[in-house]
Amino acid sequence: MRNSASGFLVGILVGAVAGVLLAPASGAETREELRRGMQRGRAQLQELENLAEERIARILDEIQEKTQQLLSVGSELVEAKRQDLQEAIQVAKRALAEEREIMLRSRRERQLALEEEQDD
């Protein structure tokens, strides 16, 4: 955008100088023509600035929308992973309880076996 505006301004200046040098009109007419050229140049530059501002505003809106979408997807992903983790914890707790029960049964059986041996 900056290069376009710079090129545009250089073009206006080159055109103005060429107009002064090649103009068959009087100095007053030439100055008036230069003023009108500068005004047109300013108007076009203002139009370019307005277009750039509109584009930037649109891009910012799109970025904000995409950010919200990503945050939403991220939140859903975090919630899904949290649920997966809770399920895994529940499975681990059940497995631990089962292992504990197996160990307790095994210990009781060994104690019973020892008591039977001692009774014999």
PyMOL commands that set and color helices and strands:
alter all, ss='L'
color gray80, all
select helices_A, chain A and resi 2-22+27-119
alter helices_A, ss='H'
color red, helices_A
deselect
rebuild
show_as cartoon
